[in-house]
Amino acid sequence: MTSIEQNSLYITYNVGPFKKEEMDEIDEIIAKIVPVKRRFYSADSMEKLPAYMIFTLGYVFGGISRGFFESLGSDIYNNLKNN
């Protein structure tokens, strides 16, 4: 990483509230003081979501649903067996 990239000010915009012209104007004013890099909140947050979290949630919810359906199946079996 170069020193310019390390000394840049990252401005993170949320999608929607600012028009492109407004973001350009804000960046231009601040760029007179320090180099500016533009980022967008929604894009950056999705990029930082680790893949292992998705797999972990899938594993947990899979285990819960498996237990639920096994219990439901055994309850139905026991109910039919007793009748």
C-alpha positions in Angstrom: 0.0 0.0 0.0 1.4 3.4 -0.9 1.5 6.3 1.5 -1.2 8.1 -0.4 -3.5 5.2 0.0 -2.7 5.0 3.7 -3.3 8.7 4.1 -6.6 8.8 2.2 -9.9 9.7 3.8 -12.5 7.1 3.1 -16.0 8.7 2.8 -18.7 6.0 3.1 -22.0 7.0 1.6 -25.3 5.3 2.2 -27.2 4.5 -1.0 -30.0 6.9 -1.6 -29.7 10.1 0.5 -27.1 11.8 -1.8 -27.2 12.4 -5.5 -24.1 11.8 -7.5 -23.5 15.5 -8.0 -23.7 16.1 -4.2 -21.2 13.3 -3.5 -18.9 14.7 -6.2 -19.1 18.2 -4.5 -18.4 16.8 -1.0 -15.5 14.8 -2.3 -14.1 17.7 -4.3 -14.1 20.0 -1.2 -12.5 17.5 1.1 -10.0 16.5 -1.6 -8.4 19.9 -1.3 -7.3 19.0 2.2 -6.6 15.2 2.0 -7.0 12.6 -0.7 -10.4 11.1 -0.8 -11.7 7.6 -1.7 -15.5 7.0 -2.0 -17.2 3.9 -0.7 -20.8 2.9 -0.4 -22.2 1.4 2.8 -24.3 -1.4 1.4 -21.6 -2.6 -1.0 -18.8 -2.6 1.6 -20.9 -4.3 4.3 -21.8 -7.2 1.9 -18.2 -7.6 0.8 -17.1 -8.0 4.5 -19.7 -10.7 5.3 -17.6 -13.8 5.8 -18.6 -16.9 3.9 -18.1 -19.1 7.0 -20.9 -17.2 8.7 -23.3 -18.3 6.0 -22.3 -21.9 6.3 -22.5 -21.8 10.1 -26.0 -20.4 10.0 -27.0 -23.0 7.5 -25.5 -25.7 9.7 -27.3 -24.5 12.8 -30.7 -24.0 11.2 -30.3 -27.4 9.4 -29.7 -29.0 12.8 -32.7 -27.3 14.4 -35.0 -28.2 11.5 -33.7 -31.8 11.5 -34.4 -32.2 15.2 -37.8 -30.7 14.8 -38.8 -33.0 11.9 -37.4 -36.1 13.6 -39.4 -35.3 16.7 -42.5 -34.6 14.7 -42.1 -37.9 12.8 -41.6 -39.9 16.1 -44.7 -38.2 17.6 -46.8 -39.1 14.5 -45.4 -42.7 14.6 -46.2 -43.1 18.3 -49.7 -41.7 17.8 -50.4 -44.1 15.0 -48.9 -47.0 16.9 -51.1 -46.3 20.0 -54.4 -46.0 17.9 
